[in-house]
Amino acid sequence: MTANATQVSVTPAAIGPVLPAEDRFYAAPAGVDVLAPGEIIRSRQVDLKTNWASHHRSDAWQLLYRSTDLHGEPSVAATTIVLPRKRTDGPLRLLSFQSAIDAVTTCCFPSYALQTGAQSAHTIVPMEFLVVRRALAKGWAVSIPDHEGMLGAWGAPREPGYRTLDGIRAAMAFDETDFSAETPIGLWGYSGGGMATAWAAEMAPSYAPELDIVGAVLGSPVGDMKSALLRLNGGLHAGLPVMAIAGLRRVYPELDKVIVEHATDHGRENLAEIENLPTLQAIRRFAHHDIGKYLDMPLADVLELPEMVEMMRDLELGHTAPTVPLLVVQAVHDEIISVADVDRQVERYRAGGTRVTYVRDQLSEHYSLLPLSGPLAVGWLTDRFEGRPQQGRDLTAIAGQRNPRDQIARLRRRLSVA
């Protein structure tokens, strides 16, 4: 485990939270390349919004640490550590929750959006963390990484995994915690956060083999980025693929070159605008936009360019099988993520030897499945923390069930092994 010699505390500004792009706390120090992945650069205590300030939470800290980008180069990232007031008996357990940042602008980063006084009304982060309070109620500590890194490269492969795993390393090395090398670790995320969690599970065996990750919950984890981008283009959620392109061009020079050469002035203006919009505002502003109209050649032809074919292949999850057990939860009638894409992702994992319990829910849709599956996710992770065996099988919700919450509770009982 990395030593804490580089830990430097920074007192929060009295004027309230500052956007990460403008906050010196996030500045990379000289010589970051000599630090070990996960090594802490600086830390500070923060106040979280009232929807987090419950009796389940006592202290919250932010850590800036050394991590790795898509190209294997050293970089920095931040995570927010929340410590429960009431802890479980025995060693403290750690949950890393990857949020659905789903944007390029730093106002959507969890380290900013969760703070008291942050202007985060159009972000997803504060809403979904109401669900994660279940973990604090169980006495678990929670790490909430800014898994997009400082570039806000939403949609990029692998590096969300690196930043998540390095955030766990930093949390375990932090002076205010009492973790050990044997601390059991769970992963959980939904939608864009589910995709980041999938990358963390895939990268863990090679990038952070020392971490004792006992299981990962992948909620609606995208499955196939190319399929999602094409299916959403021109529809109600067309802002999501536009934001993904704006983020991916920051880490794929080949994509940036294609945009420079083939995007119209109108297309470039829209990409520049969406870089500064929070998630919900971007979805509303760019509803029904067609990316094909941003280009001077057909979209199908652009996607057939060799560099674009290679990039799209690079974005696909499931080619590295996680070695930890997985719970995958997906709504059959999801209006954003195709259940067929997630089916294939699960098939790829199982073909690689991963133990997967797959719940295909027929009663919910994308926005309701996270809160409805919260008890199931926490119950499944509790079983993994306590060393109970996993039942790796498919479970499909019964259509017509009157109370979805009863269904989720029933599925949880079926998944648990006493």
Secondary structure, 3 states (H helix, E strand, C coil): CCCCCCCCECCCCCCCCCCHHHCHHHCCCCCHHHCCCCCEEEEEECCECCCCCCCCEEEEEEEEEEEECCCCCEEEEEEEEEEECCCCCCCCCEEEEECCCCCCCHHHCHHHHCECCCCCCCCCHHHHHHHHHHHHHCCCEEEEECCCCCCCCCCCCCHHHHHHHHHHHHHHHCCCCCCCCCCCEEEEEECHHHHHHHHHHHHHHHHCCCCCEEEEEEECCCCCHHHHHHHHCCCCCCHHHHHHHHHHCCCCHHHHHHHHHHECHHHHHHHHHHCCCCHHHHHHHCCCCCHHHHECCCHHHHHCCHHHHHHHHHHCCCCCCCCCCEEEEEECCCCCCCHHHHHHHHHHHHHCCCCEEEEEECCCCHHHHHHHHHHHHHHHHHHHHCCCCCCCCEEECCCCCCCHHHHHHHHHHHHCCC
